[in-house]
Amino acid sequence: MAGAIFESLVKQYYEPLYKFAFSLARNEADACDLTQQTFFVWATKGHQLHDPNKTKTWLFTTLYRTFLQSRRRETRFPHEPLHETDEELPATHPVLADHLDWQQVLKALGRVEEHYQAPVALFYLEECSYREIAEILEVPIGTVKSRLARGLGQLKRILTQTGTLGRIGKAQHE
Amino acid sequence: MNNDEAKKILALYRPGTADRTDPVFAAALERVKPFPPQGRWQDKPDPELARWFQEHCASYVSIRTKFLSIPVPPSLKDHILAECKIPSVRIIPFRPMVILCAAAVVALCLGLIALFWPSHGRQDDFNTYRNRMARTAMQLYGMELHSHDLQSINTFLAGRNAPADYVLPDGVLKAQPVGCKVLHWQGQPVSMICFHSGLPLAANRTTDLWLFVIDQSSLRDGPAASSPVVAPVMQLTTATWTRNGKTYVLAAAGDEAFLRKYL
């Protein structure tokens, strides 16, 4: 019975977890390790979770913690409430991502400041509410939004450069 | 709410999600609706804001599509299920004394099983560890440090609290170090040191020899022998031994004769 529940859980979440892991680690082996380690922790400690509605958040939190541990990122990032970053909220650029593939988008994410990468990945990847993202990252919602605002701004600026350069290169090639 | 305020809020809006029901977003969304909710505008809509919002939504969908198209290894699910088995547990409501008796019987049975059949059903055994390390070697992993200098590699590993005081077999000293990476097994650090034998490599490869070192105490049933035991694992050949509190797995992309040159 427990095995069947576990299998169903793996089936439901291994793909989004892997994609989140890949967005953070940006290589297949580490993303596989992070995903496997997450389910290993679930297999050994998942019974401690009493609210089944928290399963998704629990898995993503565990993966993110494992990622941080693997990078020896023990220092907590400072919280930045939204009002402190008002002037840095991004302007939306025209759609350039259409000209890029997922590798280029992830490469651009890799150039975003490291502590903005996880919120940005969760923003795009998984339909988590802001409350869930805050639980996964273990920071207040205001901090999620301020990090997102900065991270999205950086990502879009990088994508704009990448997309523009890509189109220029393509045009020259043609 | 003016246009600038609406933009700041809507910059974090994700179309097609539950964001639309969030009261903060809902108020800002009123500013970009084509028709007023109650038949009249409270604030006059701005065509520039509406165009900006359209671009924002298109940009979100486009980038999200890229994230969703990250390919997932087809074997990942099977690997997870193979390595993370959990015991079947059937919970039946009993009175406390019955539960205590049942727990005592179960504990006794588990003790007997552990005593006479220690490796049965466990997924944290040495074979699983060795398979995991071999699979990592076969994948296109990313090294955390690229270096031909063993001293630099050891400094890096020590800095990550991974085993760095290992002893290389004489044979491995003939191969060129290429770099290293720190892995984790059951939460314990594993040093992965990558080498190149000098022979031609497969496409996209820079290494064909991998040494995995873990503290002996981190493994439940690691090899006790200090002389290497050779065994094929997947497409690799491995040698395993334990010496001075460290357990070693040397994996090679070749046959036993190839591997033995590096022992």
Interface residues (C-beta under 8 A of the other chain):
Chain A: M1 A2 G3 F6 E7 V10 K11 Y14 E15 Y18 K19 F22 S23 A25 R26 N27 E28 A29 D30 C32 D33 T35 Q36 Q37 F39 F40 W42 A43 T44 G46 H47 Q69 S70 R72 D86 L89 P90 A91 T92 H93 P94 V95 A97 D98 L100 D101 W102 V105 L106 A121 F123 Y124 L125 E127 S129 Y130 K145 L148 A149 L152 L155 K156 L159
Chain B: K7 K8 A11 L12 R14 T17 A18 D19 D22 W52 E55 H56 A58 S59 Y60 S62 I63 R64 K66 F67 L68 S69 I70 V72 P73 L76 K77 H79 I80 L81 E83 C84 K85 I86 P87 S88 V89 R90 T136 Q139 L140 Y141 G142 R160 N161 V182 L183 H184 Q186
